[in-house]
Amino acid sequence: MATLHHLRAGVIGTGFIGPVHVEALRRLGIQVTALCDLPDRVRPAADRLGIPAAYTDYRKLLAAPDVDVVHITAPNRFHCEMALAALAARKHCVCEKPLAMNTRETARIVQTARRAGTVFAVNYNVRFYPAVLQLRRMVERGDLGDIIHVNGSYLQDWLFKPTDYNWRLLPKEGGPLRAVADIGTHWMDTVSFILGAPITRVMADLATWHKTRQRPLGEVQTFAREDQTTRYATYPVKTEDFASVLLEFRNGARGNLAVSQVAAGRKNCIRLEIYGSKQSAWWCSEEPETLCLGRRDEPNAVALRGTPAFGPDAAPFVDYPAGHVEGFPDTFKMLFRAVYRAIAEGNTTAPLFATPEDGHQEVAVCEAILKSHQTRRWTAVRA
Ligand SMILES: NC(=O)c1ccc[n+]([C@@H]2O[C@H](COP(=O)([O-])OP(=O)(O)OC[C@H]3O[C@@H](n4cnc5c(N)ncnc54)[C@H](O)[C@@H]3O)[C@@H](O)[C@H]2O)c1
């Protein structure tokens, strides 16, 4: 079997998530040969992570002969130009979500990627929790019966205070939607992945709790804590702090989703409940190893990953025995293993990782959500 260890990676963006990519790649035995970031950031990051090449222009990283796969972990507004440039340079690519700022951009990436013949993944890592992979197989096999409805949320509190700041708060940097595009799309991608059915219609209500916020003077990294000495400038907020969305899936299932970045105490909580005509299943990322099965007449079951009750279907995506918790960083490792194997083995049919088409679909759902909120109507997703 072709191995993935000869492939070498370059990572563009060294803020919060770039180093998560580096760590996961190294756990797979993949060499990270190059980093790229702004001039004041890239050298310290390269020294900290022990990476030889530090570029300040991503085109130079794309031209490097010792980079086979490019990871785009820069802010959303750069994704389209960087993805198109990576495709033009004939590099394989893992692009962070959301794929780009709007469907004009994502459609261009889809078309270019189809012609390129390289592997291109969108980093919807939640797909690679063992419980999510197990649920997908259970739904596919009919273990839950017909899916009646899905309920859930993605809640965080890192933008709870008016002084919490990040580029995601600004539409020109993060896009016109914030909480929905940033974390809501993780939930929607995960549930569509489990159900094997995309979202076709939405009815949405978006709200902004902090109508104005105070921006620290200077740059702030994702999940950074405030500093007593910081000075602030007030600015109006145009993106939503929280959202409620009703959903229809192509298989007829209905859903409702709550998203918030101002939910005190919820750090990074993605929760989903799937109600079928035979039984239900519940899962939450805060207890990633536990899958709950709900029954009308028999006792409910709490199944731990790695035990027979959980089921064996996610076994190829599990490295540790039961009780040795696998969580957020492991999802990156498993996603990258799938991507790098697809590259090494030349097999790109029906991958488990999100494709450019999936990334485009999620941005199309975001656009339908925004339109629904503005028109106060059910709105079809036009992917
Ligand atoms: N899959 C996940 O769970 C997950 C989690 C967090 C973030 N993300 C995504 O990752 C991306 C980055 O988010 P983050 O939280 O790491 O942001 P961040 O602000 O912490 O880091 C972004 C980095 O990109 C650098 N950068 C900016 N412009 C650049 C350019 N032109 N060239 C090279 N580098 C540049 C910045 O200096 C910064 O170091 C976003 O698209 C976000 O949605 C995904």
The ligand as a Gaussian input file, in Angstrom:
#p B3LYP/6-31G(d) Opt

LIG

0 1
 N      -12.084000      23.584000      12.050000
 C      -12.072000      24.243000      13.184000
 O      -12.425000      23.714000      14.215000
 C      -11.599000      25.686000      13.202000
 C      -11.332000      26.301000      14.444000
 C      -10.860000      27.613000      14.422000
 C      -10.707000      28.292000      13.228000
 N      -11.033000      27.683000      12.060000
 C      -10.884000      28.422000      10.785000
 O       -9.489000      28.647000      10.573000
 C       -9.271000      29.924000       9.981000
 C       -8.314000      30.708000      10.878000
 O       -8.900000      30.910000      12.126000
 P       -8.039000      31.195000      13.467000
 O       -9.015000      31.109000      14.574000
 O       -6.841000      30.348000      13.492000
 O       -7.633000      32.713000      13.210000
 P       -6.396000      33.498000      13.859000
 O       -6.695000      34.941000      13.689000
 O       -6.106000      32.987000      15.230000
 O       -5.165000      33.078000      12.923000
 C       -5.091000      33.468000      11.570000
 C       -3.617000      33.619000      11.205000
 O       -3.542000      33.918000       9.794000
 C       -2.545000      34.949000       9.637000
 N       -2.738000      35.678000       8.391000
 C       -3.550000      36.748000       8.154000
 N       -3.399000      37.144000       6.881000
 C       -2.491000      36.319000       6.310000
 C       -1.925000      36.243000       5.001000
 N       -2.288000      37.099000       4.028000
 N       -0.986000      35.289000       4.765000
 C       -0.621000      34.424000       5.738000
 N       -1.136000      34.448000       6.993000
 C       -2.053000      35.389000       7.269000
 C       -2.731000      35.833000      10.870000
 O       -1.598000      36.653000      11.086000
 C       -2.938000      34.780000      11.952000
 O       -1.720000      34.346000      12.510000
 C      -10.649000      30.542000       9.814000
 O      -11.105000      30.343000       8.511000
 C      -11.521000      29.784000      10.794000
 O      -12.879000      29.710000      10.400000
 C      -11.468000      26.400000      12.034000

